[in-house]
Amino acid sequence: MALTDTAVRNAKPAEKAQKLADEKGLFLLINPNGTKYWRQKYRFDGKEKLLAHGVYPDVSLKDAREKRDAARKLLANGVARCFGYGL
C-alpha cells in the first residue's frame, strides 16, 4: 500500500532503523535519531542496489516519487550511470 503524506510526517523513530515502504522499490528509512531518508531498491545486472533520493522534508513524497519514476525510466533504457543519480 502506498504511503501518504500524513503517514510520512507522523512517522516516529524507534530504537532501530525502520523502513516504511511506498511502492515500486521506494521507501522511507527512519533512523533512531529521527532523520528520514528516501531510498529506492532496484536490480541491475542481477544485483540488488540502493539509490538515495534525499532527506525528508527537503524532498517531499511527491518529489521522491518523481525521482523514483525518472530512475526507473533510465533503468528500463539500460542506463547504468547517470550524473544526477549515480546508478
Backbone as CSV, one residue per row, in Angstrom:
resi,resn,N_x,N_y,N_z,CA_x,CA_y,CA_z,C_x,C_y,C_z
1,MET,0.843,-1.179,0.000,0.000,0.000,0.000,0.884,1.237,0.000
2,ALA,0.528,2.221,-0.772,1.331,3.435,-0.918,1.274,4.294,0.345
3,LEU,2.360,4.998,0.580,2.433,5.916,1.721,1.580,7.155,1.458
4,THR,1.190,7.812,2.527,0.514,9.106,2.422,1.411,10.145,3.063
5,ASP,1.188,11.401,2.719,1.988,12.473,3.288,1.817,12.527,4.804
6,THR,0.618,12.256,5.282,0.356,12.263,6.726,1.142,11.161,7.430
7,ALA,1.188,9.979,6.838,1.930,8.865,7.436,3.418,9.179,7.499
8,VAL,3.941,9.804,6.456,5.363,10.173,6.432,5.651,11.220,7.495
9,ARG,4.812,12.222,7.580,5.004,13.322,8.530,4.926,12.827,9.976
10,ASN,4.026,11.890,10.258,3.801,11.416,11.621,4.672,10.238,12.021
11,ALA,5.493,9.724,11.121,6.350,8.575,11.436,7.364,8.960,12.508
12,LYS,7.440,8.148,13.538,8.333,8.405,14.677,9.497,7.426,14.672
13,PRO,10.659,7.859,15.144,11.812,6.954,15.205,11.626,5.879,16.276
14,ALA,12.310,4.758,16.067,12.293,3.650,17.025,13.732,3.393,17.470
15,GLU,13.941,2.355,18.260,15.292,2.037,18.731,16.207,1.628,17.585
16,LYS,15.630,0.968,16.586,16.392,0.550,15.408,15.852,1.270,14.186
17,ALA,16.676,1.355,13.146,16.221,1.958,11.895,15.045,1.155,11.355
18,GLN,14.063,1.852,10.804,12.900,1.172,10.245,12.611,1.709,8.846
19,LYS,11.924,0.898,8.057,11.584,1.257,6.684,10.073,1.324,6.540
20,LEU,9.600,2.387,5.889,8.191,2.492,5.521,8.129,2.382,4.006
21,ALA,7.546,1.320,3.496,7.508,1.072,2.061,6.442,1.911,1.380
22,ASP,6.774,2.417,0.207,5.803,3.121,-0.632,5.383,2.158,-1.739
23,GLU,5.989,2.238,-2.891,5.730,1.298,-3.977,6.840,1.390,-4.992
24,LYS,6.982,0.338,-5.801,7.983,0.269,-6.863,9.403,0.477,-6.342
25,GLY,9.671,-0.051,-5.156,11.014,-0.015,-4.599,11.318,1.182,-3.723
26,LEU,10.471,2.190,-3.708,10.714,3.401,-2.911,10.325,3.150,-1.457
27,PHE,11.173,3.608,-0.531,10.835,3.521,0.883,11.458,4.673,1.647
28,LEU,10.916,4.924,2.822,11.421,5.954,3.720,12.173,5.257,4.843
29,LEU,13.447,5.564,4.982,14.275,5.000,6.043,14.270,5.988,7.208
30,ILE,13.812,5.526,8.371,13.757,6.373,9.558,14.802,5.876,10.540
31,ASN,15.796,6.710,10.797,16.879,6.350,11.712,16.482,6.639,13.157
32,PRO,17.149,6.000,14.119,16.818,6.222,15.534,16.962,7.685,15.975
33,ASN,17.818,8.452,15.299,17.982,9.861,15.671,16.904,10.753,15.072
34,GLY,15.972,10.164,14.292,14.838,10.907,13.760,14.987,11.370,12.321
35,THR,16.151,11.201,11.710,16.315,11.611,10.322,15.567,10.641,9.410
36,LYS,15.020,11.188,8.344,14.219,10.398,7.402,14.818,10.546,6.008
37,TYR,15.184,9.417,5.412,15.819,9.404,4.098,14.979,8.634,3.093
38,TRP,14.852,9.175,1.889,14.195,8.464,0.806,15.213,7.567,0.134
39,ARG,14.876,6.282,-0.023,15.750,5.310,-0.661,14.925,4.491,-1.655
40,GLN,15.623,3.924,-2.641,14.968,3.072,-3.627,15.819,1.846,-3.880
41,LYS,15.208,0.680,-3.753,15.881,-0.575,-4.081,15.568,-0.901,-5.531
42,TYR,16.594,-1.379,-6.242,16.389,-1.801,-7.619,17.423,-2.864,-7.953
43,ARG,17.214,-3.529,-9.072,18.154,-4.555,-9.534,18.708,-4.128,-10.882
44,PHE,20.015,-4.303,-11.038,20.670,-4.032,-12.311,21.714,-5.115,-12.526
45,ASP,21.683,-5.741,-13.683,22.573,-6.861,-13.997,22.486,-7.964,-12.948
46,GLY,21.276,-8.188,-12.429,21.069,-9.260,-11.473,21.520,-8.958,-10.060
47,LYS,21.972,-7.730,-9.807,22.436,-7.366,-8.467,21.507,-6.324,-7.864
48,GLU,21.202,-6.503,-6.579,20.369,-5.531,-5.884,21.206,-4.317,-5.522
49,LYS,20.649,-3.145,-5.759,21.336,-1.885,-5.477,20.394,-0.975,-4.694
50,LEU,20.973,0.096,-4.146,20.202,1.050,-3.364,20.508,2.454,-3.865
51,LEU,19.470,3.230,-4.071,19.592,4.580,-4.592,19.051,5.560,-3.558
52,ALA,19.749,6.673,-3.340,19.313,7.695,-2.384,18.655,8.846,-3.142
53,HIS,17.493,9.288,-2.658,16.770,10.375,-3.305,16.734,11.652,-2.474
54,GLY,17.184,11.627,-1.251,17.215,12.846,-0.448,16.631,12.653,0.937
55,VAL,16.590,13.752,1.663,16.149,13.767,3.053,14.765,14.402,3.136
56,TYR,13.883,13.751,3.883,12.571,14.328,4.158,12.725,15.321,5.303
57,PRO,12.192,16.504,5.282,11.180,17.077,4.401,11.742,17.875,3.218
58,ASP,13.068,17.934,3.053,13.634,18.656,1.907,13.113,18.080,0.593
59,VAL,12.968,16.769,0.545,12.401,16.076,-0.614,11.052,15.518,-0.162
60,SER,9.992,16.041,-0.740,8.648,15.604,-0.351,8.333,14.228,-0.928
61,LEU,7.226,13.665,-0.514,6.778,12.376,-1.037,6.569,12.470,-2.542
62,LYS,5.967,13.542,-2.997,5.723,13.736,-4.428,7.042,13.800,-5.191
63,ASP,8.012,14.562,-4.672,9.317,14.680,-5.325,10.047,13.340,-5.348
64,ALA,9.968,12.600,-4.262,10.629,11.297,-4.193,10.032,10.340,-5.222
65,ARG,8.727,10.388,-5.391,8.086,9.533,-6.392,8.503,9.937,-7.811
66,GLU,8.637,11.239,-8.057,9.085,11.698,-9.373,10.519,11.228,-9.647
67,LYS,11.381,11.312,-8.633,12.757,10.842,-8.788,12.792,9.330,-9.011
68,ARG,11.941,8.605,-8.300,11.842,7.156,-8.480,11.446,6.813,-9.909
69,ASP,10.443,7.518,-10.416,9.975,7.242,-11.781,11.046,7.570,-12.813
70,ALA,11.780,8.666,-12.600,12.866,9.033,-13.517,13.963,7.966,-13.501
71,ALA,14.299,7.464,-12.330,15.335,6.435,-12.215,14.867,5.138,-12.875
72,ARG,13.611,4.783,-12.696,13.081,3.561,-13.311,13.091,3.669,-14.832
73,LYS,12.819,4.866,-15.345,12.846,5.066,-16.788,14.266,4.880,-17.322
74,LEU,15.257,5.418,-16.609,16.651,5.240,-17.013,17.043,3.770,-16.983
75,LEU,16.651,3.074,-15.939,16.972,1.652,-15.825,16.313,0.839,-16.935
76,ALA,15.084,1.205,-17.288,14.382,0.494,-18.351,15.091,0.665,-19.692
77,ASN,15.771,1.802,-19.854,16.512,2.065,-21.086,17.932,1.512,-21.029
78,GLY,18.281,0.851,-19.929,19.599,0.229,-19.813,20.706,1.164,-19.400
79,VAL,20.359,2.321,-18.892,21.374,3.281,-18.451,21.867,2.873,-17.071
80,ALA,23.156,2.578,-16.965,23.709,2.132,-15.693,24.242,3.297,-14.872
81,ARG,24.626,4.375,-15.520,25.174,5.523,-14.789,24.524,6.804,-15.308
82,CYS,24.181,7.653,-14.382,23.586,8.927,-14.732,24.162,9.987,-13.804
83,PHE,24.461,11.158,-14.316,25.089,12.197,-13.497,24.250,12.547,-12.266
84,GLY,22.935,12.614,-12.398,22.093,13.011,-11.280,21.790,11.891,-10.309
85,TYR,22.042,10.646,-10.679,21.649,9.532,-9.822,22.778,8.618,-9.427
86,GLY,23.847,8.565,-10.159,24.925,7.665,-9.834,24.528,6.205,-9.893
87,LEU,23.643,5.871,-10.814,23.184,4.481,-10.947,24.296,3.589,-11.430
